[in-house]
């Protein structure tokens, strides 16, 4: 899931001055206590550009304290808890999220500008579900055992045990900040690790609030620590290069993943990466057209296109190309941009002015490459005090092919390019013609073909006649520039634990 964790300083020079709202102070959370940073930086509201919080940036000292706190927690009562005791705490955390549901919705909406309904139905609801799911997974998980018989008559029992990886750095993105934090934090805690979290500088609020909920649920102080800041020469770099970190899990853009790999290489630390995507959808002529168009609109424009799994390339069988283009352009025009609390709002702003400039640059590049803009392509005029926010129009392009940069490079915004094809083999070849490999969607009434095409997609996740439908036990991750490793169910336990063998001669 990618421009999500940025490394540049925030645009404080361009930001409006603080509004009449009290400016919140978001501090680091270390050893169960709030801790000031070396300096503060401004958090802006993406809907109107206003200054809503001061965030305390962690320096080397704060990161050192966080890692030391996590290590001490591992050596304390947390390190001696049973699987059942940890699972009980995870379920209490889920209960705590539900008690603070409205507070977490407000934190997510304030940081991202997404519609309240989306934050309620997706982000916060899934956060609670993640903790319950991994409480169940770790409670039911088993490992191999073998009764070994030797030619000389000796017998031995070999059995495997899981040991926590140790102190894990969890670096999470800005697009689904709470959902993706809990997606990593729940299995890390279920496995008995201690954690240092670095949320995106764009979305610090929900991680700060969740840290309080964890303590309220009975998690010992120091098991989870939160440090705020940026990437290079800030908390992100200090954390990933820290000798006390035993592994790094990261969701974000591919170039940042490469930088983290270089950072951990001298110490040969394990990594789990869910990175960028340039995801494809393939629409065959026999597809249920209404369902396909509605599904494509969702997979292209959900969360303003800021989801790693969103569709940016749509390949349509030529016989229905014009129908799909017209229907999807109509769907884009129906989306309603507006204030998050308005029930009619379907679409929020982009996360920052910087990210909007990036997306707009691709709109301009598309025009230079000869694209036809069927919908959107610019900045909307919203009025109502919103024009200082980071809004952009849902956009649809035709007239491009796989040779164009607009079709090859991840944009991470509400935009897709429609491209015709003439045969199944051509569609598969076009969809797989990418350096990424996160997700794909196939739309067809022929389920035999659906299975066949889905299995030939060079991706980690392949949907047929749906999108973003998830079983939390199934493997989640990508290939190529889209990542390393898998999350979900026992796949997550595989990263957050080290298996060890015990051999007993009988």
DRENLOKOL-398328 format. One record per residue (C-alpha): residue number from 1; residue in one letter; x, y, z. Coordinates in steps of 0.2 Angstrom, whole numbers, plus 5000, padded with zeros to 4 digits. Layout:
! DRENLOKOL-398328
NUM|A|X|Y|Z
...
This chain:
! DRENLOKOL-398328
1|X|5000|5000|5000
2|X|5016|5021|4987
3|X|5019|5038|4994
4|X|5014|5036|5012
5|X|5028|5039|5024
6|X|5037|5054|5018
7|X|5054|5060|5023
8|X|5053|5079|5019
9|X|5049|5092|5032
10|X|5031|5098|5033
11|X|5025|5113|5024
12|X|5024|5124|5040
13|X|5030|5139|5030
14|X|5015|5138|5019
15|X|5003|5133|5032
16|X|4989|5144|5039
17|X|4992|5150|5057
18|X|4984|5140|5071
19|X|4965|5142|5071
20|X|4954|5146|5086
21|X|4955|5128|5091
22|X|4967|5124|5105
23|X|4983|5117|5097
24|X|4985|5099|5103
25|X|5002|5093|5109
26|X|5006|5075|5103
27|X|5021|5068|5112
28|X|5031|5053|5111
29|X|5026|5038|5122
30|X|5040|5029|5130
31|X|5039|5017|5145
32|X|5021|5021|5148
33|X|5024|5040|5149
34|X|5023|5055|5137
35|X|5040|5061|5132
36|X|5044|5078|5124
37|X|5054|5078|5108
38|X|5070|5088|5103
39|X|5058|5100|5093
40|X|5040|5101|5087
41|X|5033|5101|5070
42|X|5015|5106|5064
43|X|5002|5094|5059
44|X|4990|5101|5046
45|X|4972|5097|5043
46|X|4971|5091|5025
47|X|4953|5097|5023
48|X|4957|5116|5025
49|X|4976|5117|5028
50|X|4974|5123|5046
51|X|4987|5120|5060
52|X|4979|5108|5072
53|X|4993|5100|5082
54|X|5011|5101|5087
55|X|5020|5085|5086
56|X|5036|5081|5096
57|X|5050|5074|5085
58|X|5060|5061|5093
59|X|5079|5063|5092
60|X|5092|5049|5095
61|X|5091|5050|5114
62|X|5072|5047|5113
63|X|5074|5033|5101
64|X|5087|5025|5113
65|X|5076|5027|5127
66|X|5061|5019|5118
67|X|5072|5004|5112
68|X|5079|5002|5130
69|X|5062|5003|5137
70|X|5056|4989|5125
71|X|5071|4978|5129
72|X|5067|4980|5148
73|X|5049|4975|5145
74|X|5055|4959|5136
75|X|5065|4955|5151
76|X|5051|4958|5164
77|X|5034|4951|5166
78|X|5029|4952|5148
79|X|5043|4940|5143
80|X|5036|4927|5155
81|X|5018|4928|5150
82|X|5010|4913|5142
83|X|5001|4913|5125
84|X|4984|4913|5134
85|X|4989|4928|5145
86|X|4994|4938|5130
87|X|4979|4933|5120
88|X|4968|4939|5135
89|X|4977|4956|5134
90|X|4974|4957|5115
91|X|4955|4954|5118
92|X|4955|4968|5131
93|X|4964|4980|5119
94|X|4950|4976|5106
95|X|4937|4980|5120
96|X|4947|4996|5123
97|X|4947|5002|5105
98|X|4928|4999|5105
99|X|4926|5010|5121
100|X|4936|5024|5113
101|X|4929|5021|5096
102|X|4923|5039|5093
103|X|4939|5046|5099
104|X|4949|5036|5087
105|X|4937|5040|5073
106|X|4940|5059|5077
107|X|4959|5056|5077
108|X|4959|5047|5060
109|X|4948|5060|5052
110|X|4958|5074|5059
111|X|4974|5067|5052
112|X|4968|5061|5035
113|X|4952|5071|5031
114|X|4943|5055|5026
115|X|4924|5054|5028
116|X|4919|5049|5045
117|X|4909|5035|5038
118|X|4924|5027|5030
119|X|4934|5029|5046
120|X|4920|5021|5056
121|X|4917|5006|5045
122|X|4935|5003|5039
123|X|4949|5010|5049
124|X|4943|5009|5067
125|X|4932|4993|5065
126|X|4946|4984|5058
127|X|4958|4989|5071
128|X|4948|4980|5085
129|X|4945|4965|5073
130|X|4964|4964|5071
131|X|4967|4961|5089
132|X|4954|4948|5091
133|X|4959|4939|5075
134|X|4977|4937|5081
135|X|4972|4933|5099
136|X|4963|4918|5090
137|X|4977|4914|5078
138|X|4990|4913|5092
139|X|4979|4903|5103
140|X|4976|4890|5090
141|X|4994|4889|5082
142|X|5004|4873|5083
143|X|5021|4868|5077
144|X|5030|4853|5070
145|X|5035|4838|5081
146|X|5043|4822|5075
147|X|5047|4805|5084
148|X|5063|4800|5076
149|X|5069|4781|5076
150|X|5087|4777|5073
151|X|5095|4761|5066
152|X|5103|4757|5083
153|X|5087|4757|5092
154|X|5088|4774|5099
155|X|5073|4786|5099
156|X|5071|4804|5100
157|X|5057|4817|5101
158|X|5060|4833|5091
159|X|5048|4847|5093
160|X|5048|4866|5088
161|X|5045|4880|5099
162|X|5042|4899|5095
163|X|5052|4912|5102
164|X|5049|4931|5100
165|X|5059|4940|5087
166|X|5063|4953|5101
167|X|5062|4972|5099
168|X|5053|4975|5083
169|X|5052|4992|5074
170|X|5035|4995|5067
171|X|5034|5009|5054
172|X|5017|5013|5047
173|X|5010|5024|5033
174|X|4998|5038|5033
175|X|4984|5031|5021
176|X|4976|5019|5034
177|X|4986|5023|5049
178|X|4977|5015|5063
179|X|4971|4999|5053
180|X|4989|4996|5047
181|X|4997|4999|5064
182|X|4986|4987|5072
183|X|4988|4974|5058
184|X|5007|4974|5063
185|X|5005|4977|5081
186|X|4993|4963|5085
187|X|5003|4949|5079
188|X|5019|4957|5086
189|X|5011|4957|5103
190|X|5003|4940|5101
191|X|5020|4933|5098
192|X|5028|4941|5113
193|X|5038|4954|5106
194|X|5041|4972|5112
195|X|5038|4986|5099
196|X|5044|5003|5095
197|X|5031|5012|5083
198|X|5035|5026|5071
199|X|5019|5032|5064
200|X|5020|5044|5049
201|X|5023|5062|5052
202|X|5007|5065|5043
203|X|4996|5055|5054
204|X|5002|5055|5072
205|X|4986|5055|5082
206|X|4979|5038|5082
207|X|4995|5030|5087
208|X|4997|5042|5101
209|X|4979|5038|5107
210|X|4981|5019|5105
211|X|4996|5019|5116
212|X|4985|5025|5130
213|X|4972|5012|5126
214|X|4986|4998|5127
215|X|4991|5003|5145
216|X|4972|5004|5150
217|X|4970|4986|5144
218|X|4984|4980|5155
219|X|4999|4979|5143
220|X|5014|4982|5154
221|X|5023|4999|5152
222|X|5037|4998|5139
223|X|5030|4984|5128
224|X|5024|4997|5115
225|X|5033|5014|5113
226|X|5029|5027|5100
227|X|5042|5039|5093
228|X|5037|5053|5081
229|X|5047|5061|5067
230|X|5052|5059|5049
231|X|5063|5047|5040
232|X|5081|5053|5035
233|X|5091|5061|5050
234|X|5076|5058|5061
235|X|5066|5045|5071
236|X|5064|5033|5056
237|X|5083|5033|5052
238|X|5088|5032|5071
239|X|5076|5017|5073
240|X|5080|5007|5058
241|X|5099|5009|5061
242|X|5098|5006|5080
243|X|5108|4991|5085
244|X|5095|4986|5098
245|X|5082|4982|5085
246|X|5079|4964|5080
247|X|5068|4966|5065
248|X|5059|4979|5055
249|X|5041|4979|5048
250|X|5037|4993|5036
251|X|5022|4998|5025
252|X|5026|5012|5013
253|X|5034|5017|4996
254|X|5046|5005|4988
255|X|5061|5017|4988
256|X|5059|5019|5007
257|X|5059|5000|5009
258|X|5076|4999|4999
259|X|5083|5012|5011
260|X|5078|5002|5026
261|X|5086|4986|5018
262|X|5102|4995|5017
263|X|5100|5001|5035
264|X|5098|4984|5042
265|X|5110|4974|5030
266|X|5126|4977|5041
267|X|5117|4968|5056
268|X|5107|4956|5045
269|X|5091|4959|5053
270|X|5074|4952|5046
271|X|5062|4963|5037
272|X|5044|4962|5032
273|X|5039|4975|5018
274|X|5022|4979|5010
275|X|5027|4992|4997
276|X|5020|5000|4982
277|X|5008|4994|4969
278|X|5002|4998|4951
279|X|4988|4986|4952
280|X|4978|4980|4937
281|X|4960|4975|4934
282|X|4955|4965|4919
283|X|4937|4966|4913
284|X|4931|4953|4901
285|X|4916|4956|4889
286|X|4905|4943|4898
287|X|4907|4952|4915
288|X|4892|4959|4924
289|X|4894|4976|4918
290|X|4885|4985|4932
291|X|4894|4976|4945
292|X|4911|4978|4937
293|X|4909|4997|4935
294|X|4904|4999|4953
295|X|4918|4988|4958
296|X|4931|4998|4948
297|X|4924|5014|4955
298|X|4927|5008|4972
299|X|4944|5000|4969
300|X|4950|5016|4960
301|X|4943|5030|4971
302|X|4941|5023|4989
303|X|4951|5033|5001
304|X|4954|5046|4987
305|X|4965|5032|4979
306|X|4977|5031|4993
307|X|4976|5013|4997
308|X|4990|5001|4992
309|X|4978|4989|4984
310|X|4969|5002|4973
311|X|4967|5000|4954
312|X|4977|5011|4943
313|X|4977|5001|4927
314|X|4961|4995|4920
315|X|4962|4983|4905
316|X|4945|4981|4896
317|X|4940|4969|4882
318|X|4938|4980|4867
319|X|4920|4975|4863
320|X|4914|4984|4880
321|X|4928|4997|4881
322|X|4917|5012|4877
323|X|4903|5006|4889
324|X|4915|5004|4904
325|X|4923|5020|4900
326|X|4907|5029|4900
327|X|4900|5021|4915
328|X|4916|5023|4926
329|X|4917|5042|4921
330|X|4899|5044|4927
331|X|4904|5035|4943
332|X|4918|5047|4945
333|X|4907|5062|4942
334|X|4895|5056|4956
335|X|4908|5056|4970
336|X|4905|5070|4982
337|X|4920|5079|4990
338|X|4917|5088|5006
339|X|4918|5089|5025
340|X|4921|5073|5033
341|X|4906|5074|5045
342|X|4894|5077|5030
343|X|4885|5060|5027
344|X|4884|5064|5009
345|X|4903|5065|5007
346|X|4911|5050|4998
347|X|4929|5057|4995
348|X|4941|5066|5006
349|X|4957|5076|5001
350|X|4974|5070|4998
351|X|4985|5069|5013
352|X|4996|5084|5010
353|X|5000|5098|4998
354|X|5016|5089|4993
355|X|5007|5074|4989
356|X|4994|5083|4979
357|X|5008|5091|4969
358|X|5015|5074|4965
359|X|4998|5068|4959
360|X|4995|5084|4949
361|X|5012|5081|4940
362|X|5006|5064|4934
363|X|4990|5072|4927
364|X|5001|5084|4918
365|X|5012|5070|4912
366|X|4997|5060|4906
367|X|4992|5075|4895
368|X|5009|5077|4888
369|X|5009|5058|4884
370|X|4993|5060|4874
371|X|4980|5055|4887
372|X|4962|5059|4885
373|X|4954|5065|4902
374|X|4937|5058|4903
375|X|4934|5064|4921
376|X|4943|5075|4933
377|X|4961|5080|4930
378|X|4962|5095|4941
379|X|4959|5104|4958
380|X|4940|5106|4962
381|X|4933|5123|4968
382|X|4924|5118|4984
383|X|4922|5134|4993
384|X|4915|5132|5011
385|X|4932|5136|5018
386|X|4940|5120|5010
387|X|4950|5128|4996
388|X|4965|5129|5006
389|X|4964|5110|5009
390|X|4973|5097|4998
391|X|4958|5092|4987
392|X|4960|5084|4970
393|X|4947|5078|4957
394|X|4944|5059|4954
395|X|4951|5056|4937
396|X|4950|5044|4923
397|X|4961|5043|4908
398|X|4961|5034|4891
399|X|4973|5035|4876
400|X|4988|5028|4885
401|X|4997|5011|4885
402|X|5010|5001|4895
403|X|5024|5011|4887
404|X|5019|5027|4895
405|X|5026|5032|4912
406|X|5009|5037|4918
407|X|5004|5018|4917
408|X|5020|5011|4924
409|X|5024|5022|4939
410|X|5013|5022|4955
411|X|5003|5038|4957
412|X|4994|5034|4973
413|X|4979|5045|4970
414|X|4961|5044|4963
415|X|4966|5040|4945
416|X|4966|5025|4933
417|X|4970|5023|4915
418|X|4959|5012|4904
419|X|4967|5002|4890
420|X|4959|4990|4878
421|X|4964|4972|4875
422|X|4958|4958|4862
423|X|4962|4941|4870
424|X|4964|4933|4887
425|X|4983|4930|4884
426|X|4985|4948|4879
427|X|4976|4954|4895
428|X|4987|4943|4906
429|X|5003|4949|4898
430|X|4998|4967|4900
431|X|4993|4965|4918
432|X|5009|4957|4922
433|X|5020|4970|4913
434|X|5025|4979|4928
435|X|5039|4980|4941
436|X|5026|4979|4955
437|X|5015|4964|4960
438|X|5004|4968|4974
439|X|4986|4964|4969
440|X|4975|4961|4954
441|X|4956|4960|4950
442|X|4947|4949|4936
443|X|4929|4953|4931
444|X|4921|4939|4922
445|X|4905|4928|4923
446|X|4915|4913|4917
447|X|4922|4907|4934
448|X|4933|4894|4926
449|X|4942|4908|4917
450|X|4942|4918|4933
451|X|4951|4905|4942
452|X|4963|4903|4927
453|X|4967|4921|4925
454|X|4968|4925|4944
455|X|4981|4911|4946
456|X|4992|4918|4932
457|X|4993|4935|4939
458|X|5010|4939|4946
459|X|5004|4946|4962
460|X|5002|4942|4980
461|X|4983|4944|4980
462|X|4971|4941|4966
463|X|4952|4944|4967
464|X|4938|4938|4955
465|X|4922|4949|4954
466|X|4926|4958|4970
467|X|4940|4969|4978
468|X|4947|4971|4995
469|X|4937|4957|5002
470|X|4949|4949|5015
471|X|4950|4935|5027
472|X|4962|4940|5040
473|X|4970|4923|5040
474|X|4975|4923|5022
475|X|4992|4929|5016
476|X|4994|4947|5012
477|X|5009|4954|5003
478|X|5017|4957|4986
479|X|5031|4952|4974
480|X|5044|4963|4965
481|X|5044|4981|4970
482|X|5028|4977|4980
483|X|5037|4969|4995
484|X|5045|4955|5004
485|X|5036|4943|5016
486|X|5018|4939|5020
487|X|5006|4945|5034
488|X|4990|4938|5040
489|X|4986|4923|5051
490|X|5000|4911|5054
491|X|5010|4920|5040
492|X|5012|4935|5052
493|X|5018|4923|5066
494|X|5031|4917|5054
495|X|5039|4934|5054
496|X|5037|4939|5072
497|X|5044|4923|5079
498|X|5060|4913|5078
499|X|5056|4894|5078
500|X|5068|4883|5088
501|X|5070|4865|5089
502|X|5071|4854|5105
503|X|5078|4837|5103
504|X|5075|4825|5118
505|X|5083|4807|5117
506|X|5070|4795|5124
